[in-house]
Amino acid sequence: MPYTQLHKALNWSSRSNEKEEVIKINKAELLETLNKIRLSQLKLDSIIQSKKGNGSTEYLILALFAEFGEMLNEWNLFKFWHSNPVVNEDAWKEESIDILHIAMTLLNELTLSDYLKPIEQAIDLAFEVDYEEALLLKTTTPGDTSNLVSWIAIAILPFKEDWAELETAYYKKHNKNIERANNINY
């Protein structure tokens, strides 16, 4: 059940301990999903590296910013000068998945003793802020490549209404990327 539907279905004011328990369960499930995605990304990156070589971190960061721009164009609610800005939700989510792919590649490139820690921090951030707040957090520190936490949070926040959709969307794009990576002309 999507988080907001669950939130509305329960009377949180009288059952705050139950609310905390449900959030813990949702966070645990999301952590498991994102770690599974991180491991899948390792496989995709291995295919790409075997076919194309190892791209530099700097190029990955440029790709991250390019995808961020594409994602913003689909979200476009920041365009205050438009009389009726509209979110292209499907395209917005697809671009967010592109960000997640690159962020997970960058995360996997780090030598960490605990890869789950930044993912946990991203999940905590996603539960604490709305999308606009997360974007402002990211845009106040341009070029801060050490802060993958906010990039991952930005990538997963469009799926806050239905976390299961995140995994489905990731693997749809992941399979497409594997097909591309295996194509010698890509």
C-alpha positions in Angstrom: 0.0 0.0 0.0 1.5 3.4 -0.9 2.8 5.3 2.1 0.2 8.2 1.9 -2.7 5.7 1.5 -1.5 3.9 4.6 -1.0 7.2 6.4 -4.6 8.2 5.6 -6.0 4.8 6.5 -4.6 4.9 10.0 -5.4 7.4 12.8 -1.8 8.5 13.5 -2.6 10.9 16.2 -3.7 8.2 18.6 -1.3 5.5 17.4 2.1 7.3 17.0 4.0 4.1 18.0 2.3 2.2 15.2 3.1 5.0 12.7 6.8 4.7 13.7 6.7 0.9 13.3 5.1 1.2 9.8 7.7 3.7 8.7 10.5 1.4 10.0 9.0 -1.4 7.9 8.8 0.8 4.9 12.3 2.0 5.3 13.6 -1.5 5.8 11.9 -2.7 2.6 13.1 0.3 0.7 16.7 -0.3 2.0 16.5 -3.9 0.8 15.2 -2.8 -2.6 17.8 -0.1 -3.1 20.6 -2.5 -2.1 19.3 -5.0 -4.6 19.3 -2.2 -7.2 22.9 -1.2 -6.2 24.0 -4.8 -6.8 22.2 -5.0 -10.1 23.9 -1.8 -11.1 27.3 -3.5 -10.5 26.4 -6.1 -13.1 25.4 -3.5 -15.6 28.5 -1.5 -15.0 30.6 -4.6 -15.5 29.0 -5.2 -18.9 29.5 -1.6 -19.9 33.2 -1.7 -18.8 33.8 -4.9 -20.7 32.4 -3.3 -23.9 33.4 0.3 -23.6 36.1 0.5 -20.9 35.9 2.4 -17.7 34.5 5.9 -17.8 35.9 8.5 -15.5 34.1 9.7 -12.4 34.1 13.2 -13.9 32.1 12.0 -16.9 29.7 10.2 -14.6 29.2 13.4 -12.6 28.6 15.3 -15.9 26.0 12.7 -16.9 24.4 13.0 -13.4 24.0 16.8 -14.0 22.7 16.2 -17.5 20.1 13.7 -16.2 19.2 16.1 -13.4 18.5 18.8 -16.0 16.3 16.5 -18.0 14.5 15.4 -14.9 13.9 19.1 -13.9 12.4 19.8 -17.4 9.9 17.1 -16.9 9.0 18.2 -13.3 9.1 21.9 -14.4 7.1 23.3 -11.4 10.0 25.5 -10.7 9.1 27.5 -13.8 7.2 30.2 -12.0 6.9 32.3 -15.1 4.6 29.7 -16.8 0.9 30.3 -16.3 0.2 26.6 -16.0 3.3 24.4 -15.4 2.5 20.7 -15.8 4.5 17.7 -14.5 5.0 14.9 -17.1 4.9 12.3 -14.4 6.0 9.3 -16.5 8.9 11.2 -18.0 9.8 12.7 -14.6 10.0 9.3 -13.0 12.0 7.9 -16.0 14.6 10.6 -15.7 14.7 10.1 -11.9 15.6 6.4 -12.6 18.4 7.6 -14.9 19.8 9.6 -11.9 19.5 6.6 -9.7 21.5 4.4 -12.2 24.3 6.9 -12.2 24.2 7.6 -8.5 24.4 3.9 -7.8 27.4 3.6 -10.2 29.1 6.4 -8.3 28.3 4.7 -5.0 29.7 1.4 -6.2 32.9 3.1 -7.2 33.6 4.3 -3.6 35.5 2.0 -1.3 33.2 1.8 1.6 33.0 -0.6 4.5 29.2 -0.2 4.6 27.4 0.6 1.3 24.1 0.6 3.1 24.9 3.7 5.2 24.5 6.3 2.4 21.4 4.5 1.2 19.9 4.6 4.7 20.7 8.3 4.9 19.0 8.9 1.5 15.9 7.0 2.7 15.8 9.1 5.9 16.1 12.2 3.8 13.3 11.0 1.4 11.0 10.4 4.4 11.8 13.9 5.9 11.5 16.3 3.0 9.3 16.8 0.0 10.7 16.9 -3.6 11.1 20.6 -3.8 13.1 20.7 -0.5 15.4 17.9 -1.7 16.0 19.8 -5.0 16.9 22.9 -3.0 19.3 20.9 -0.8 21.0 19.6 -3.9 21.2 22.9 -5.8 22.7 24.8 -2.8 25.8 22.6 -3.1 26.5 22.3 -6.9 29.3 19.9 -7.8 29.3 18.3 -4.3 30.0 14.8 -5.6 30.6 13.4 -2.1 26.9 13.9 -1.3 25.4 11.0 -3.1 22.8 10.9 -0.3 20.9 13.8 -1.7 21.2 12.5 -5.3 19.7 9.1 -4.3 17.0 10.9 -2.3 16.1 13.0 -5.4 16.0 9.9 -7.5 13.7 8.0 -5.2 11.3 10.8 -4.1 9.1 10.7 -7.2 8.1 7.2 -6.1 7.2 8.2 -2.5 3.6 7.4 -3.2 4.3 3.9 -4.2 7.8 2.5 -3.4 7.1 -0.8 -5.3 6.9 1.3 -8.5 10.5 2.3 -7.9 11.8 -1.2 -8.3 9.6 -1.9 -11.3 10.8 1.3 -13.0 14.4 0.7 -12.2 14.4 -2.8 -13.7 12.5 -1.7 -16.8 15.3 0.8 -17.5 18.0 -1.6 -16.3 17.0 -4.2 -18.8 16.9 -1.6 -21.5 20.4 -0.5 -20.5 21.7 -4.1 -20.5 20.4 -4.6 -24.0 22.1 -1.3 -25.1 25.3 -2.3 -23.4 25.4 -5.6 -25.1 24.8 -4.0 -28.5 28.2 -3.5 -30.0 27.0 -0.3 -31.9 25.8 1.4 -28.7 
